[in-house]
């Protein structure tokens, strides 16, 4: 049985496996998949489309997923 804190915000399209725990002030965006037995602590944000396998534990305040960085991976050439 899932344990979802009443102050968590979970999009209706999110797929939750069995025995998932979600703490207060969490936000789980659309299209996320949370596997069986995951424990999501308070203030966690799981971004759109993120997939977690079974039995993961996510600590307080973490953000998972999101867009890739547009920052360059190497320094620009000197001019």
N, C-alpha and C positions, 0 to 999 in steps of 0.2 A: 504494500500500500504506500502510495506517495505521500510525503509530508511537505506541503507547500504553505509557507507563512502567509498570512492574509495581507501583509504589506509588500509582497513580491508582485511584480508586474510581468506576466507571461503572455505573449501573443497567442491567439487561438490556434495558429498554424503550427506551433511548436510540438514536436513529438517527444514525449517523455516515456522512457522505459519504466518498468516496475521498480519499486523501492527507491525512488529518487527523493532526495531531501533538498529543499530550496529555502534559504534563510530570508530574513527581512531585508527590504530595500534592494532586492535583486531585480534586474531587468533582463529578460530573455527575449530577444528580437525574433521576428518572423523567420520561419524556415529552419530554425535551429533544431538539432536532434541531440537529445541528452540520453545516453545509454543507461542501462540497468544499474542500479546501485550507486549512482553518482551522488556526491554530497557537495552542494553548492553553498558556501558560507555567505554571511551577510555582505551587502553592498557590491555584489559581483555583477558585471555586465557581460552578457554573452551576445555578441553581435550577430547580425543577420547571416544565416546560412552556415554557422559554425556547427561542427559535428564532434561530439564527445563520445568515445567508446564507453564500455562498461567500467564501473568501479573507480572512476576518477574522483579525486577530492580537489576542490578549488578553494583557495584561501580567501580571506576577507579582502575586499577592495580590488580584486583582480579584474582585468578586462581581457576577454578572449575574442579573437577574430578581428574583423575590420578590414579596411582597404589596405593594400600594400603601400608602403612609403613611396613617395615620388622624389625623395632626396637622392642625389647622385651617390653611387657607391664608391666612386673614386674622386679624388680632387681634380678640379679642372686644370687643364694645361696652363702653365705660366706663360704670360705674353711678353 
